[in-house]
C-alpha cells in the first residue's frame, strides 16, 4: 500500500467570502475545494502552499496558522491524502478567467459566502465551519468522492 500523500490548502476569506477552486480537472465536476495541493519534498508546507495557490489562481498569499487537518482515502485504489489547511491572507492579485493553471487541473475559481456554500458540493465537509469560525478542526479519514 502506498504512503499517504501530503497536501497543503489555503483558507482565504476576504470580505466575508471564501476562495474555492474546482476539485477535479473534469469540467463536469461539481466538487469544490480550497486551493492548494501536493507538497514537494525539501520545501516547507507554507512555501508549497504559496506556490500552489499562485499556480492555481494567480494570487499571492501570506500563510498564517494551521486551522484544519483533513484526511481522505479511496479504498479501491489505496490512495490516501492528508491535508493541512492554513488561514491565509491575500497579498496581491485578482481572480481572472484568463489565468491558466500550469498543471491544467484548476479551471474555475470563485469567492463564496458561507450561505452560498450550502448550495455547493464541497470537501472537506467541515470547510465552511472552519473558514467562517475560529479554532482548529480535524476531519478523520473520509472516503474520497468523485467528480
PEDA-V504472 format. One line per field, one symbol per residue. psi: psi as a letter, one per 30 degrees, with the letter a starting at -180 (. if undefined). burial: + if it has 9 or more other C-alpha atoms within 8 Angstrom, else -. Layout:
psi: ???
burial: ???
This chain:
psi: kllkkklklkjjkkhgkkkllkflfjffkgkllklaakkkkflleeeeeeeeeeeffglklkkalkfkkkklljefffkkkkkjkkklkkelllkkffkkkffhejfkklkkleefffgljkklegeeeeegllaklkjljlkkkl.
burial: ----+++++++++---+++++++++---+-+++++++++--------+++-++++++++++++--+++++++++---+++++++++++++----+----++---+++-+--+++--+--+-++--+++-+++----+-+-------+
